[in-house]
Amino acid sequence: MLLRFGDDIAPDVNARVHATSRQIGQRRPSWLLDIVPAYSSLMLVLDLNAFPGRDAQADAIAWLQRQTFVPEGTDAAREIEIAVHYGGSDGPDLADVARNAGLDIADLIARHTAVRYTVAMLGFAPGFPYLIGLDPVLAMPRMDTPRTRVEAGSVGIGGAQTGIYPQAGPGGWRIIGRTREALFDAMRDPPALLAPGDRVRFVAVAD
């Protein structure tokens, strides 16, 4: 079942998605298998076997209507720092992004690290965080021709968002740096370092 909160990528809408997701999780009924937040929607995965002879979606809607969901402040979210080495072989597109923004490289790094980003959702690859809050000056279109390989930990800009590649693989975002943090480890619990609704701050390091 998909709950829609809006139609675009907006911080206030995304905040409502995550507040509702957390509050449903705290009251989690036995028939709810999974909760998957996105930019402006929330997917609830229902256990149909828990509704023998009944309309599972109607029962789930009735349960939701009995709940009261309230806004949350930012103190409800975790904040995680990610160390990033900007430029060089770790950030091959840094100079191009700086030119596009009309900034020198030091100013670009300062702007990128000045923001407390929100993990709007995970997608594309296991543990890949789509981070909203990017300074609009740094926004840049994706590459016309994606790279066949982007290294794990690469920090990129794609449109009005920034993100981190958890594994090596193809990608079309502009790569400005790289972190040594393991964004996804299948043997870890939970396997993804970041979760939807988390806050992220980047910290520039020398290497």
C-alpha positions as CSV (number, residue, x, y, z in Angstrom):
1,M,0.0,0.0,0.0
2,L,1.4,3.4,-1.0
3,L,0.7,6.5,1.0
4,R,1.3,9.7,-0.9
5,F,2.2,13.0,0.9
6,G,3.0,15.1,-2.2
7,D,4.3,15.0,-5.8
8,D,7.8,16.6,-5.6
9,I,11.1,16.6,-3.8
10,A,10.4,19.1,-0.9
11,P,12.1,19.0,2.5
12,D,8.9,19.6,4.4
13,V,7.0,16.8,2.6
14,N,10.0,14.5,3.1
15,A,10.1,15.3,6.8
16,R,6.4,14.3,7.1
17,V,7.2,11.0,5.4
18,H,9.9,10.2,7.8
19,A,8.0,11.3,10.9
20,T,5.1,9.1,9.9
21,S,7.4,6.2,9.1
22,R,9.0,6.4,12.5
23,Q,5.7,6.7,14.3
24,I,4.2,3.7,12.4
25,G,7.4,1.7,13.2
26,Q,7.0,2.5,16.9
27,R,3.4,1.1,16.9
28,R,4.1,-1.5,14.3
29,P,1.2,-3.9,14.0
30,S,1.9,-7.6,13.5
31,W,0.6,-7.5,9.9
32,L,3.1,-4.9,8.7
33,L,6.1,-6.6,7.1
34,D,8.1,-3.5,6.0
35,I,8.1,0.3,5.8
36,V,9.8,1.9,2.8
37,P,10.0,5.7,2.8
38,A,10.8,7.7,-0.4
39,Y,10.8,11.4,-1.3
40,S,7.1,12.0,-0.9
41,S,5.5,8.6,-0.4
42,L,5.6,5.8,2.1
43,M,5.2,2.1,1.1
44,L,3.7,-0.3,3.6
45,V,4.2,-4.0,2.9
46,L,1.3,-6.0,4.3
47,D,1.1,-9.6,5.3
48,L,-2.0,-10.8,3.5
49,N,-2.0,-14.0,5.5
50,A,-2.9,-11.9,8.6
51,F,-6.2,-10.9,7.0
52,P,-8.0,-14.2,6.2
53,G,-11.2,-13.6,4.4
54,R,-10.9,-9.8,4.8
55,D,-9.8,-6.8,2.7
56,A,-6.2,-6.3,3.9
57,Q,-6.0,-2.8,2.5
58,A,-9.3,-1.7,4.0
59,D,-8.2,-3.0,7.4
60,A,-4.8,-1.3,7.2
61,I,-6.5,2.0,6.2
62,A,-8.8,1.7,9.2
63,W,-5.9,1.1,11.5
64,L,-4.1,4.2,10.1
65,Q,-7.2,6.3,10.5
66,R,-7.2,5.4,14.2
67,Q,-3.7,6.7,14.7
68,T,-2.5,10.2,15.4
69,F,0.7,11.3,13.7
70,V,2.5,14.5,14.9
71,P,5.3,16.6,13.4
72,E,8.8,15.9,14.7
73,G,11.7,18.2,15.3
74,T,15.2,17.5,13.8
75,D,16.3,16.1,17.2
76,A,14.3,12.9,16.3
77,A,17.0,12.0,13.6
78,R,20.5,10.7,13.9
79,E,23.3,12.9,12.7
80,I,26.3,11.2,11.1
81,E,29.6,12.7,9.9
82,I,31.2,11.4,6.8
83,A,34.9,12.2,6.1
84,V,35.5,13.0,2.5
85,H,38.7,13.5,0.5
86,Y,37.7,16.0,-2.2
87,G,39.4,16.2,-5.7
88,G,42.3,14.4,-7.3
89,S,41.6,10.9,-8.4
90,D,38.9,10.7,-5.7
91,G,37.0,13.6,-7.2
92,P,37.6,13.8,-10.9
93,D,34.7,16.2,-11.6
94,L,35.4,18.6,-8.8
95,A,37.0,21.3,-11.1
96,D,34.1,21.0,-13.6
97,V,31.5,21.4,-10.9
98,A,33.4,24.4,-9.5
99,R,33.5,26.1,-13.0
100,N,29.8,25.4,-13.5
101,A,29.0,27.1,-10.2
102,G,31.4,30.0,-10.7
103,L,33.4,29.1,-7.6
104,D,36.9,28.2,-6.8
105,I,37.5,24.7,-5.5
106,A,37.9,25.8,-1.9
107,D,34.6,27.7,-1.9
108,L,32.8,24.7,-3.5
109,I,34.2,22.4,-0.8
110,A,33.2,24.9,1.9
111,R,29.6,25.0,0.6
112,H,29.3,21.3,0.2
113,T,30.5,20.7,3.8
114,A,28.4,23.5,5.3
115,V,25.1,21.8,5.0
116,R,23.3,19.3,7.2
117,Y,21.8,17.0,4.6
118,T,18.8,14.7,5.1
119,V,18.7,11.1,3.8
120,A,15.5,11.4,1.7
121,M,15.5,7.8,0.8
122,L,17.8,4.8,-0.1
123,G,17.7,3.5,-3.7
124,F,19.5,2.8,-6.9
125,A,21.9,0.4,-5.1
126,P,21.8,-1.2,-1.6
127,G,22.6,1.6,0.9
128,F,22.8,4.4,-1.7
129,P,21.6,7.6,0.1
130,Y,19.8,10.3,-1.8
131,L,20.6,13.5,0.2
132,I,18.6,16.6,0.0
133,G,19.7,20.1,1.1
134,L,22.3,20.7,-1.5
135,D,23.2,24.4,-2.0
136,P,21.4,25.3,-5.3
137,V,24.6,26.9,-6.6
138,L,26.2,23.4,-6.7
139,A,23.4,21.7,-8.6
140,M,24.7,20.2,-11.9
141,P,23.1,17.9,-14.5
142,R,24.1,14.2,-14.6
143,M,26.7,13.3,-17.2
144,D,25.5,12.7,-20.7
145,T,27.4,9.4,-20.8
146,P,27.6,7.6,-17.5
147,R,30.9,6.1,-16.4
148,T,31.1,2.3,-16.6
149,R,32.8,2.3,-13.1
150,V,32.5,4.6,-10.1
151,E,34.5,3.6,-7.1
152,A,32.8,2.6,-3.8
153,G,32.5,5.6,-1.5
154,S,32.4,8.2,-4.3
155,V,30.5,11.3,-3.4
156,G,28.6,12.8,-6.3
157,I,26.2,15.5,-7.4
158,G,23.3,14.7,-9.6
159,G,20.9,17.5,-10.3
160,A,19.9,19.1,-7.1
161,Q,21.0,16.2,-4.9
162,T,24.2,14.8,-3.6
163,G,24.8,11.1,-2.8
164,I,27.4,8.4,-2.0
165,Y,28.0,5.3,-4.1
166,P,28.1,2.3,-1.7
167,Q,29.6,-0.1,-4.2
168,A,31.8,0.2,-7.3
169,G,29.7,0.2,-10.4
170,P,28.4,2.4,-13.3
171,G,27.0,5.9,-12.5
172,G,26.4,9.2,-14.1
173,W,26.6,11.7,-11.2
174,R,29.5,14.2,-11.0
175,I,32.1,12.8,-8.6
176,I,33.7,15.4,-6.4
177,G,35.2,13.3,-3.6
178,R,35.4,9.9,-1.9
179,T,34.9,8.6,1.6
180,R,36.5,5.5,3.1
181,E,33.3,4.7,5.1
182,A,31.6,1.5,4.2
183,L,28.1,2.6,3.2
184,F,26.8,-1.0,2.9
185,D,28.1,-4.3,4.4
186,A,25.8,-7.3,4.1
187,M,27.4,-8.9,7.2
188,R,26.6,-5.8,9.4
189,D,23.4,-5.3,11.3
190,P,21.9,-3.1,9.9
191,P,23.8,-3.5,6.6
192,A,23.3,0.1,5.5
193,L,25.3,2.8,7.4
194,L,22.6,5.4,6.7
195,A,18.8,5.2,7.1
196,P,16.0,7.3,5.6
197,G,15.6,10.4,7.8
198,D,19.2,10.5,9.1
199,R,21.1,13.8,8.9
200,V,24.5,13.8,7.3
201,R,27.4,16.2,7.5
202,F,30.5,15.9,5.2
203,V,33.9,16.7,6.7
204,A,36.8,17.5,4.3
205,V,40.0,15.5,5.0
206,A,43.4,15.6,3.5
207,D,43.4,12.0,2.3
